[in-house]
Amino acid sequence: MTKHFSKWVTKQNIQKNELATALAELQDGKFEANLGGHIYKKRIRFEGKGKSSSGRTIICYKKSDRAIFIHGFAKNQKSNISKKELTAFKELSKILLGLSAEDIEVALEKGALVEVRL
């Protein structure tokens, strides 16, 4: 996950196992929307709430390669992302999917990315 997303997760008190569950479901083809450009929308459960009334995540995902949480929002804050946000997420996806394994290691070491294990 990106550093920005990690801060949102901490603020929302989302457990790491919820993130791992969301990734496993995404890998199984269970997601709310394929937004194109390797961008997917996936519901995530907030503690004490169901998925439908909790949060939404935006994930950069390329099957058999990598998945990176890039954005999150509570359903009660906004209903969806804007076209401008989607365009930015698609550009970010191109960058993230273009990173080498070494680039990702450096980003993890520097805290720009945070690993979520299944």
Secondary structure, DSSP 8 states (H G I E B T S, - for coil): -BHHHHHHHHHHT--HHHHHHHHHHHHTT--SEEEETTEEEEEE--TTS-GGGSEEEEEEEETTTEEEEEEEEETTT-SS--HHHHHHHHHHHHHHHT--HHHHHHHHHHTSB-----
